[in-house]
Amino acid sequence: MIRTMIVDDDRLVRLALADILDDTPGITVAAEAADGAEALELARAHRIDVALMDVRMPRVDGIEATRRLRALPDPPQVVVLTTFDLDRYVYDALTAGASGFLLKDTEPDEIVRAVRVVAAGQAMLHPHAARRLIDRYHETARPSGRAARARVERLTPRETDVLTLLADGASNAGIAAALGMRESTVKAHVSRILAALEVDNRVQAALCARDAGIRGD
C-alpha cells in the first residue's frame, strides 16, 4: 500500500485529491496538511511514501517543506503541484529533492500514475513543461557547469548514453528500448549514475546533465 500525504492550503484541492487517491486500489491518503509546517509534523508521526506538495503556502512553503522532508531519516518522495504561473518555483523545488511535478489541472489518471512512479523511485515530470522549465531556470540560476562536467566524466561511455536519455525525460523502459538493453540493466546503470553524480534522484541527475551540457536533442 502506497501511503500518501496531501499538502495544500486550499481545502477543496485537498478534498479533490483525496477523492482521487482513496478511490485507487493500492493507494491510501494517510495524512493531509494545510501548509509545510504541518506536513513536517505529520511526516514525523506517520509513515509517508509520497507527498503531493503545493508550492505557495503560509508559514513553510512547498519548496522549503520539500527540502526538510527529504532530509528526514526515512524521507517520502515528493511531487510538487504547480500551475504555469508558478514556473519560477519549479526549478527550486526539484533541486530541493522533489521527484517531479504536476500541473494542478492534470488528469486524475496521471496523478495516480505519478504517485505510483515516484513511489517506485523514478521521476514524474509534466511532459510538455518539464524540459522548458529546466532549460529556462538553469539559465537564470547559472549553476556550476565545471563541477557538473567533472562529475559526468566519472561515468563510462555506456552510462553517459543512459544519462543522455534520462536527461531527455526517457523512462527506464524507453532507455532500454533505445539502447537495446534489459530494463534491469538500465536500473543498475541509473543507480551507479546517481552515486557518481552525487545526487539523490533522477531529476537531479537530469539537472546535472544539463549543467554539464548533455542534451538528447
Accessible surface in RSA format (square Angstrom, percent):
REM  Atomic radii and reference values for relative SASA: ProtOr
REM  Chains: A
REM  Algorithm: Lee & Richards
REM  Probe-radius: 1.40
REM  Slices: 20
REM RES _ NUM      All-atoms   Total-Side   Main-Chain    Non-polar    All polar
REM                ABS   REL    ABS   REL    ABS   REL    ABS   REL    ABS   REL
RES MET A   1   147.17  76.2  84.89  56.2  62.28 148.3  88.29  75.1  58.88  78.0
RES ILE A   2    30.76  17.5  30.33  22.6   0.43   1.0  30.76  22.1   0.00   0.0
RES ARG A   3    63.10  26.5  63.10  32.2   0.00   0.0   5.14   7.0  57.95  35.1
RES THR A   4     0.00   0.0   0.00   0.0   0.00   0.0   0.00   0.0   0.00   0.0
RES MET A   5     0.00   0.0   0.00   0.0   0.00   0.0   0.00   0.0   0.00   0.0
RES ILE A   6     0.00   0.0   0.00   0.0   0.00   0.0   0.00   0.0   0.00   0.0
RES VAL A   7     0.00   0.0   0.00   0.0   0.00   0.0   0.00   0.0   0.00   0.0
RES ASP A   8     0.25   0.2   0.25   0.3   0.00   0.0   0.00   0.0   0.25   0.3
RES ASP A   9    70.03  49.1  45.95  45.7  24.08  56.9   9.35  22.0  60.68  60.5
RES ASP A  10    64.29  45.0  57.90  57.6   6.39  15.1  19.89  46.8  44.40  44.3
RES ARG A  11   151.71  63.7 147.83  75.4   3.88   9.2  51.35  70.2 100.37  60.8
RES LEU A  12   129.25  72.0 124.53  89.1   4.72  11.9 124.89  87.7   4.36  11.7
RES VAL A  13    37.50  24.7  34.71  31.4   2.79   6.7  37.50  32.6   0.00   0.0
RES ARG A  14    37.42  15.7  37.42  19.1   0.00   0.0   0.45   0.6  36.97  22.4
RES LEU A  15    73.75  41.1  73.59  52.6   0.16   0.4  73.59  51.7   0.16   0.4
RES ALA A  16    53.62  49.3  46.03  71.0   7.59  17.3  52.38  73.8   1.24   3.3
RES LEU A  17    11.21   6.2  11.21   8.0   0.00   0.0  11.21   7.9   0.00   0.0
RES ALA A  18    10.79   9.9  10.40  16.1   0.39   0.9  10.69  15.1   0.10   0.3
RES ASP A  19    93.34  65.4  89.86  89.4   3.48   8.2  23.82  56.1  69.52  69.3
RES ILE A  20    40.27  22.9  31.20  23.2   9.07  21.9  37.99  27.4   2.28   6.2
RES LEU A  21     0.00   0.0   0.00   0.0   0.00   0.0   0.00   0.0   0.00   0.0
RES ASP A  22    80.97  56.7  54.43  54.2  26.54  62.8  21.95  51.7  59.02  58.9
RES ASP A  23   121.40  85.0  90.26  89.8  31.14  73.6  31.30  73.7  90.10  89.9
RES THR A  24    20.88  14.8  15.48  15.7   5.39  12.9  10.85  14.6  10.02  15.2
RES PRO A  25   112.85  82.2  97.73  89.1  15.12  55.0 110.35  91.1   2.50  15.5
RES GLY A  26    32.78  40.4   0.00   N/A  32.78  40.4  23.45  64.3   9.34  20.9
RES ILE A  27     5.92   3.4   0.00   0.0   5.92  14.3   0.00   0.0   5.92  16.1
RES THR A  28    39.95  28.4  39.81  40.4   0.14   0.3  15.78  21.2  24.18  36.5
RES VAL A  29    27.14  17.9   5.55   5.0  21.59  52.0   5.55   4.8  21.59  58.6
RES ALA A  30    26.09  24.0   0.07   0.1  26.02  59.2   9.03  12.7  17.06  45.2
RES ALA A  31    11.04  10.2   0.84   1.3  10.20  23.2  10.85  15.3   0.20   0.5
RES GLU A  32    68.83  39.5  52.85  40.0  15.98  38.1  19.03  36.8  49.80  40.7
RES ALA A  33     1.01   0.9   0.00   0.0   1.01   2.3   1.01   1.4   0.00   0.0
RES ALA A  34    37.04  34.1  35.81  55.3   1.23   2.8  35.81  50.4   1.23   3.3
RES ASP A  35    11.18   7.8  11.18  11.1   0.00   0.0   0.00   0.0  11.18  11.2
RES GLY A  36     0.00   0.0   0.00   N/A   0.00   0.0   0.00   0.0   0.00   0.0
RES ALA A  37    18.45  17.0  15.53  24.0   2.92   6.6  16.86  23.7   1.59   4.2
RES GLU A  38    57.18  32.8  57.14  43.2   0.04   0.1  13.66  26.4  43.51  35.5
RES ALA A  39     0.00   0.0   0.00   0.0   0.00   0.0   0.00   0.0   0.00   0.0
RES LEU A  40     6.76   3.8   6.76   4.8   0.00   0.0   6.76   4.7   0.00   0.0
RES GLU A  41   107.32  61.6  98.80  74.7   8.52  20.3  39.59  76.6  67.73  55.3
RES LEU A  42    38.91  21.7  38.54  27.6   0.37   0.9  38.91  27.3   0.00   0.0
RES ALA A  43    14.47  13.3   0.84   1.3  13.63  31.0   0.84   1.2  13.63  36.1
RES ARG A  44   157.92  66.3 118.62  60.5  39.30  93.6  58.64  80.1  99.28  60.2
RES ALA A  45    76.44  70.3  38.24  59.0  38.20  86.9  48.52  68.3  27.91  73.9
RES HIS A  46    74.34  40.6  63.16  43.9  11.18  28.6  46.13  47.5  28.21  32.8
RES ARG A  47   131.17  55.1 116.29  59.3  14.87  35.4  69.07  94.4  62.10  37.6
RES ILE A  48    11.25   6.4   0.99   0.7  10.26  24.7   0.99   0.7  10.26  27.8
RES ASP A  49    39.24  27.5  32.28  32.1   6.96  16.5  13.93  32.8  25.31  25.2
RES VAL A  50     0.00   0.0   0.00   0.0   0.00   0.0   0.00   0.0   0.00   0.0
RES ALA A  51     0.00   0.0   0.00   0.0   0.00   0.0   0.00   0.0   0.00   0.0
RES LEU A  52     0.00   0.0   0.00   0.0   0.00   0.0   0.00   0.0   0.00   0.0
RES MET A  53     0.04   0.0   0.04   0.0   0.00   0.0   0.04   0.0   0.00   0.0
RES ASP A  54     5.43   3.8   5.43   5.4   0.00   0.0   0.00   0.0   5.43   5.4
RES VAL A  55     2.53   1.7   2.40   2.2   0.13   0.3   2.40   2.1   0.13   0.3
RES ARG A  56   134.41  56.4 125.97  64.2   8.44  20.1  43.70  59.7  90.71  55.0
RES MET A  57    18.63   9.6   0.00   0.0  18.63  44.4   4.08   3.5  14.55  19.3
RES PRO A  58    74.31  54.2  61.66  56.2  12.65  46.0  73.61  60.8   0.70   4.4
RES ARG A  59   176.22  74.0 119.87  61.1  56.36 134.2  72.51  99.1 103.72  62.9
RES VAL A  60    19.24  12.7  16.53  15.0   2.72   6.5  19.24  16.7   0.00   0.0
RES ASP A  61    58.96  41.3  55.63  55.4   3.34   7.9  13.37  31.5  45.60  45.5
RES GLY A  62     1.40   1.7   0.00   N/A   1.40   1.7   1.40   3.8   0.00   0.0
RES ILE A  63    19.26  11.0  18.66  13.9   0.59   1.4  18.66  13.4   0.59   1.6
RES GLU A  64    55.09  31.6  54.78  41.4   0.31   0.7  23.36  45.2  31.73  25.9
RES ALA A  65     0.00   0.0   0.00   0.0   0.00   0.0   0.00   0.0   0.00   0.0
RES THR A  66     0.00   0.0   0.00   0.0   0.00   0.0   0.00   0.0   0.00   0.0
RES ARG A  67   109.14  45.8 106.48  54.3   2.66   6.3  52.11  71.2  57.03  34.6
RES ARG A  68   104.68  44.0  98.60  50.3   6.08  14.5  31.51  43.1  73.18  44.3
RES LEU A  69     0.00   0.0   0.00   0.0   0.00   0.0   0.00   0.0   0.00   0.0
RES ARG A  70    47.50  19.9  30.58  15.6  16.92  40.3  10.69  14.6  36.81  22.3
RES ALA A  71    84.10  77.3  47.33  73.0  36.77  83.6  57.98  81.7  26.12  69.2
RES LEU A  72    30.22  16.8  23.54  16.8   6.68  16.8  24.32  17.1   5.90  15.9
RES PRO A  73   137.38 100.1  97.06  88.5  40.32 146.5 110.23  91.0  27.14 168.7
RES ASP A  74   114.66  80.3  98.53  98.1  16.13  38.1  35.24  82.9  79.42  79.2
RES PRO A  75    44.12  32.2  30.09  27.4  14.03  51.0  30.09  24.8  14.03  87.2
RES PRO A  76     4.05   2.9   3.09   2.8   0.96   3.5   4.05   3.3   0.00   0.0
RES GLN A  77    40.99  22.9  40.79  29.8   0.20   0.5   5.66  12.0  35.32  26.8
RES VAL A  78     0.00   0.0   0.00   0.0   0.00   0.0   0.00   0.0   0.00   0.0
RES VAL A  79     0.00   0.0   0.00   0.0   0.00   0.0   0.00   0.0   0.00   0.0
RES VAL A  80     1.36   0.9   1.36   1.2   0.00   0.0   1.36   1.2   0.00   0.0
RES LEU A  81     3.57   2.0   3.57   2.6   0.00   0.0   3.57   2.5   0.00   0.0
RES THR A  82     0.00   0.0   0.00   0.0   0.00   0.0   0.00   0.0   0.00   0.0
RES THR A  83    47.09  33.5  45.38  46.0   1.71   4.1  43.98  59.1   3.12   4.7
RES PHE A  84   100.85  50.5  90.85  56.3  10.00  26.0  90.94  55.1   9.91  28.4
RES ASP A  85   109.12  76.4  76.27  75.9  32.86  77.7  52.07 122.5  57.05  56.9
RES LEU A  86    12.25   6.8  12.25   8.8   0.00   0.0  12.25   8.6   0.00   0.0
RES ASP A  87    16.96  11.9  16.26  16.2   0.70   1.7   4.25  10.0  12.71  12.7
RES ARG A  88   143.36  60.2 132.65  67.6  10.71  25.5  47.25  64.6  96.11  58.2
RES TYR A  89    43.15  20.1  43.15  24.5   0.00   0.0  28.98  21.8  14.16  17.5
RES VAL A  90     0.22   0.1   0.22   0.2   0.00   0.0   0.22   0.2   0.00   0.0
RES TYR A  91    28.30  13.2  26.00  14.8   2.30   6.0  16.64  12.5  11.67  14.4
RES ASP A  92    62.92  44.1  62.41  62.1   0.51   1.2   7.60  17.9  55.32  55.2
RES ALA A  93     0.32   0.3   0.32   0.5   0.00   0.0   0.32   0.5   0.00   0.0
RES LEU A  94     0.55   0.3   0.55   0.4   0.00   0.0   0.55   0.4   0.00   0.0
RES THR A  95    56.66  40.3  36.32  36.8  20.34  48.5  28.01  37.6  28.66  43.3
RES ALA A  96    11.63  10.7   0.00   0.0  11.63  26.5   3.98   5.6   7.65  20.3
RES GLY A  97     2.57   3.2   0.00   N/A   2.57   3.2   2.57   7.1   0.00   0.0
RES ALA A  98     0.00   0.0   0.00   0.0   0.00   0.0   0.00   0.0   0.00   0.0
RES SER A  99     2.46   2.1   2.30   3.1   0.16   0.4   1.33   2.8   1.13   1.6
RES GLY A 100     0.00   0.0   0.00   N/A   0.00   0.0   0.00   0.0   0.00   0.0
RES PHE A 101     0.08   0.0   0.08   0.1   0.00   0.0   0.08   0.1   0.00   0.0
RES LEU A 102     2.71   1.5   2.71   1.9   0.00   0.0   2.71   1.9   0.00   0.0
RES LEU A 103     8.39   4.7   7.87   5.6   0.51   1.3   7.87   5.5   0.51   1.4
RES LYS A 104    77.81  38.0  48.45  29.7  29.36  69.9  31.69  28.5  46.12  49.1
RES ASP A 105   118.96  83.3  91.55  91.1  27.41  64.8  49.73 117.0  69.23  69.0
RES THR A 106    21.37  15.2   6.25   6.3  15.12  36.0  13.09  17.6   8.28  12.5
RES GLU A 107   118.51  68.0 115.62  87.5   2.88   6.9  46.98  90.9  71.53  58.4
RES PRO A 108    63.40  46.2  63.31  57.7   0.10   0.4  63.40  52.3   0.00   0.0
RES ASP A 109   116.39  81.5 109.66 109.1   6.73  15.9  30.70  72.2  85.69  85.5
RES GLU A 110    58.83  33.8  58.83  44.5   0.00   0.0  28.75  55.6  30.08  24.6
RES ILE A 111     7.92   4.5   7.92   5.9   0.00   0.0   7.92   5.7   0.00   0.0
RES VAL A 112    22.79  15.0  22.79  20.6   0.00   0.0  22.79  19.8   0.00   0.0
RES ARG A 113   118.49  49.7 115.99  59.1   2.50   5.9  51.87  70.9  66.62  40.4
RES ALA A 114     0.00   0.0   0.00   0.0   0.00   0.0   0.00   0.0   0.00   0.0
RES VAL A 115     0.00   0.0   0.00   0.0   0.00   0.0   0.00   0.0   0.00   0.0
RES ARG A 116    98.09  41.2  92.33  47.1   5.76  13.7  45.46  62.1  52.64  31.9
RES VAL A 117    33.21  21.9  29.10  26.3   4.11   9.9  33.21  28.9   0.00   0.0
RES VAL A 118     0.00   0.0   0.00   0.0   0.00   0.0   0.00   0.0   0.00   0.0
RES ALA A 119    41.10  37.8   8.74  13.5  32.36  73.6  11.30  15.9  29.80  78.9
RES ALA A 120    77.87  71.6  39.18  60.5  38.69  88.0  52.45  73.9  25.42  67.3
RES GLY A 121    45.02  55.5   0.00   N/A  45.02  55.5  23.91  65.6  21.11  47.3
RES GLN A 122    45.13  25.2  42.09  30.8   3.04   7.2   8.01  17.0  37.13  28.2
RES ALA A 123    30.74  28.3  12.80  19.8  17.94  40.8  13.33  18.8  17.41  46.1
RES MET A 124    12.73   6.6  11.24   7.4   1.49   3.6   4.43   3.8   8.30  11.0
RES LEU A 125    39.35  21.9  24.08  17.2  15.27  38.4  24.08  16.9  15.27  41.1
RES HIS A 126    30.64  16.7  29.69  20.6   0.95   2.4  11.02  11.4  19.62  22.8
RES PRO A 127    98.64  71.9  69.08  63.0  29.56 107.5  77.81  64.2  20.82 129.4
RES HIS A 128   141.91  77.6 126.63  88.0  15.28  39.1  84.00  86.6  57.90  67.4
RES ALA A 129     0.16   0.1   0.16   0.2   0.00   0.0   0.16   0.2   0.00   0.0
RES ALA A 130     7.51   6.9   7.51  11.6   0.00   0.0   7.51  10.6   0.00   0.0
RES ARG A 131    85.08  35.7  84.82  43.2   0.26   0.6  36.70  50.2  48.39  29.3
RES ARG A 132   125.02  52.5 116.37  59.3   8.65  20.6  69.60  95.1  55.42  33.6
RES LEU A 133     2.47   1.4   2.42   1.7   0.05   0.1   2.47   1.7   0.00   0.0
RES ILE A 134     5.93   3.4   5.23   3.9   0.70   1.7   5.93   4.3   0.00   0.0
RES ASP A 135    46.28  32.4  43.67  43.5   2.61   6.2  22.48  52.9  23.81  23.7
RES ARG A 136   136.56  57.3 128.24  65.4   8.32  19.8  39.96  54.6  96.59  58.5
RES TYR A 137    24.07  11.2  23.54  13.4   0.53   1.4  19.38  14.6   4.69   5.8
RES HIS A 138    16.84   9.2  13.71   9.5   3.13   8.0  13.93  14.4   2.91   3.4
RES GLU A 139   101.29  58.2  95.20  72.0   6.09  14.5  43.94  85.0  57.36  46.8
RES THR A 140   103.60  73.7  77.19  78.3  26.41  62.9  66.86  89.8  36.73  55.5
RES ALA A 141    50.90  46.8  19.36  29.9  31.54  71.7  29.46  41.5  21.43  56.8
RES ARG A 142   181.51  76.2 158.05  80.6  23.47  55.9  62.58  85.5 118.93  72.1
RES PRO A 143    47.20  34.4  23.04  21.0  24.16  87.8  33.84  27.9  13.36  83.0
RES SER A 144    68.61  58.0  48.01  64.1  20.61  47.5  45.55  97.0  23.07  32.3
RES GLY A 145    18.28  22.5   0.00   N/A  18.28  22.5  10.59  29.1   7.69  17.2
RES ARG A 146   194.05  81.5 190.31  97.0   3.75   8.9  68.91  94.2 125.14  75.8
RES ALA A 147    47.77  43.9  39.52  61.0   8.24  18.8  46.44  65.4   1.32   3.5
RES ALA A 148     5.88   5.4   3.55   5.5   2.33   5.3   5.21   7.3   0.66   1.8
RES ARG A 149   115.75  48.6 114.38  58.3   1.38   3.3  41.86  57.2  73.89  44.8
RES ALA A 150    53.36  49.1  45.19  69.7   8.17  18.6  47.06  66.3   6.29  16.7
RES ARG A 151    75.20  31.6  75.20  38.3   0.00   0.0   2.95   4.0  72.25  43.8
RES VAL A 152    17.59  11.6  15.81  14.3   1.78   4.3  15.81  13.7   1.78   4.8
RES GLU A 153   141.15  81.0 109.01  82.5  32.13  76.5  47.41  91.7  93.74  76.5
RES ARG A 154   129.89  54.5  93.95  47.9  35.94  85.6  48.58  66.4  81.31  49.3
RES LEU A 155    16.24   9.0   0.04   0.0  16.20  40.7   0.28   0.2  15.96  43.0
RES THR A 156    66.83  47.5  63.01  63.9   3.81   9.1  64.37  86.5   2.46   3.7
RES PRO A 157   114.61  83.5 106.66  97.2   7.95  28.9 113.51  93.7   1.10   6.8
RES ARG A 158    94.48  39.7  92.28  47.0   2.21   5.3  39.89  54.5  54.59  33.1
RES GLU A 159    13.73   7.9  13.73  10.4   0.00   0.0   0.02   0.0  13.71  11.2
RES THR A 160    40.40  28.7  40.40  41.0   0.00   0.0  33.37  44.8   7.03  10.6
RES ASP A 161    58.50  41.0  55.77  55.5   2.73   6.5   6.96  16.4  51.54  51.4
RES VAL A 162     0.00   0.0   0.00   0.0   0.00   0.0   0.00   0.0   0.00   0.0
RES LEU A 163     0.00   0.0   0.00   0.0   0.00   0.0   0.00   0.0   0.00   0.0
RES THR A 164    32.01  22.8  32.01  32.5   0.00   0.0  24.32  32.7   7.69  11.6
RES LEU A 165    43.58  24.3  43.58  31.2   0.00   0.0  43.58  30.6   0.00   0.0
RES LEU A 166     7.92   4.4   2.64   1.9   5.28  13.3   2.64   1.9   5.28  14.2
RES ALA A 167     4.35   4.0   0.01   0.0   4.35   9.9   0.07   0.1   4.28  11.3
RES ASP A 168    45.34  31.8  31.76  31.6  13.58  32.1   1.78   4.2  43.57  43.4
RES GLY A 169    63.95  78.9   0.00   N/A  63.95  78.9  32.89  90.2  31.07  69.6
RES ALA A 170    29.81  27.4  15.84  24.4  13.97  31.8  25.85  36.4   3.96  10.5
RES SER A 171    57.60  48.7  48.97  65.4   8.63  19.9  41.50  88.4  16.11  22.6
RES ASN A 172     6.16   4.3   5.92   5.7   0.24   0.6   0.72   1.7   5.45   5.3
RES ALA A 173    56.13  51.6  48.85  75.4   7.28  16.6  50.67  71.4   5.46  14.5
RES GLY A 174    31.94  39.4   0.00   N/A  31.94  39.4  26.54  72.8   5.41  12.1
RES ILE A 175     0.02   0.0   0.00   0.0   0.02   0.1   0.02   0.0   0.00   0.0
RES ALA A 176    10.10   9.3   8.68  13.4   1.43   3.2   8.98  12.6   1.12   3.0
RES ALA A 177    86.19  79.2  51.37  79.3  34.81  79.2  63.81  89.9  22.38  59.3
RES ALA A 178    68.26  62.8  27.05  41.7  41.22  93.8  39.10  55.1  29.16  77.3
RES LEU A 179    36.89  20.5  23.21  16.6  13.67  34.4  28.39  19.9   8.50  22.9
RES GLY A 180    72.53  89.4   0.00   N/A  72.53  89.4  38.36 105.3  34.18  76.5
RES MET A 181    31.88  16.5  10.84   7.2  21.04  50.1  19.22  16.3  12.66  16.8
RES ARG A 182   186.26  78.2 176.40  89.9   9.86  23.5  55.22  75.5 131.04  79.4
RES GLU A 183    74.80  42.9  67.91  51.4   6.89  16.4  21.80  42.2  53.00  43.3
RES SER A 184    74.55  63.0  63.41  84.6  11.13  25.6  48.94 104.2  25.61  35.9
RES THR A 185    52.73  37.5  48.35  49.0   4.38  10.4  34.47  46.3  18.26  27.6
RES VAL A 186     0.00   0.0   0.00   0.0   0.00   0.0   0.00   0.0   0.00   0.0
RES LYS A 187   106.95  52.2 103.71  63.6   3.25   7.7  48.97  44.1  57.98  61.8
RES ALA A 188    42.64  39.2  33.29  51.4   9.35  21.3  41.38  58.3   1.25   3.3
RES HIS A 189    20.15  11.0  20.15  14.0   0.00   0.0  14.14  14.6   6.02   7.0
RES VAL A 190    10.58   7.0  10.58   9.6   0.00   0.0  10.58   9.2   0.00   0.0
RES SER A 191    71.53  60.4  61.87  82.6   9.66  22.2  33.32  70.9  38.21  53.5
RES ARG A 192   118.23  49.6 111.99  57.1   6.24  14.9  63.11  86.3  55.12  33.4
RES ILE A 193     0.00   0.0   0.00   0.0   0.00   0.0   0.00   0.0   0.00   0.0
RES LEU A 194    34.67  19.3  34.66  24.8   0.02   0.0  34.67  24.4   0.00   0.0
RES ALA A 195    76.15  70.0  51.52  79.5  24.63  56.0  62.99  88.7  13.16  34.9
RES ALA A 196    23.10  21.2  13.84  21.4   9.25  21.0  22.78  32.1   0.31   0.8
RES LEU A 197     0.00   0.0   0.00   0.0   0.00   0.0   0.00   0.0   0.00   0.0
RES GLU A 198   107.23  61.6  74.09  56.1  33.14  78.9  38.38  74.2  68.86  56.2
RES VAL A 199    26.08  17.2  11.05  10.0  15.04  36.2  14.42  12.5  11.67  31.6
RES ASP A 200   105.15  73.7  80.36  80.0  24.79  58.6  12.77  30.0  92.38  92.1
RES ASN A 201    12.30   8.5  10.41  10.1   1.89   4.6  12.30  29.6   0.00   0.0
RES ARG A 202    15.22   6.4  14.05   7.2   1.16   2.8   5.02   6.9  10.20   6.2
RES VAL A 203     1.27   0.8   0.20   0.2   1.07   2.6   1.27   1.1   0.00   0.0
RES GLN A 204    27.22  15.2  24.89  18.2   2.33   5.5  10.01  21.3  17.21  13.1
RES ALA A 205     0.00   0.0   0.00   0.0   0.00   0.0   0.00   0.0   0.00   0.0
RES ALA A 206     7.03   6.5   7.03  10.9   0.00   0.0   7.03   9.9   0.00   0.0
RES LEU A 207     7.99   4.5   7.99   5.7   0.00   0.0   7.99   5.6   0.00   0.0
RES CYS A 208     8.96   6.8   6.48   7.2   2.48   5.8   6.51  16.5   2.45   2.6
RES ALA A 209     0.00   0.0   0.00   0.0   0.00   0.0   0.00   0.0   0.00   0.0
RES ARG A 210    14.91   6.3   4.99   2.5   9.93  23.6   2.90   4.0  12.02   7.3
RES ASP A 211    32.69  22.9  15.66  15.6  17.03  40.3   7.19  16.9  25.50  25.4
RES ALA A 212    14.67  13.5   1.24   1.9  13.43  30.6   1.35   1.9  13.32  35.3
RES GLY A 213    54.41  67.1   0.00   N/A  54.41  67.1  28.13  77.2  26.28  58.9
RES ILE A 214    26.87  15.3  22.84  17.0   4.03   9.7  26.87  19.4   0.00   0.0
RES ARG A 215   114.88  48.2  92.84  47.3  22.04  52.5  35.72  48.8  79.16  48.0
RES GLY A 216    37.32  46.0   0.00   N/A  37.32  46.0   5.05  13.9  32.27  72.3
RES ASP A 217   128.08  89.7  63.09  62.8  64.99 153.7  65.01 153.0  63.07  62.9
END  Absolute sums over single chains surface
CHAIN  1 A    10226.8       8094.3       2132.6       5275.2       4951.7
END  Absolute sums over all chains
TOTAL         10226.8       8094.3       2132.6       5275.2       4951.7
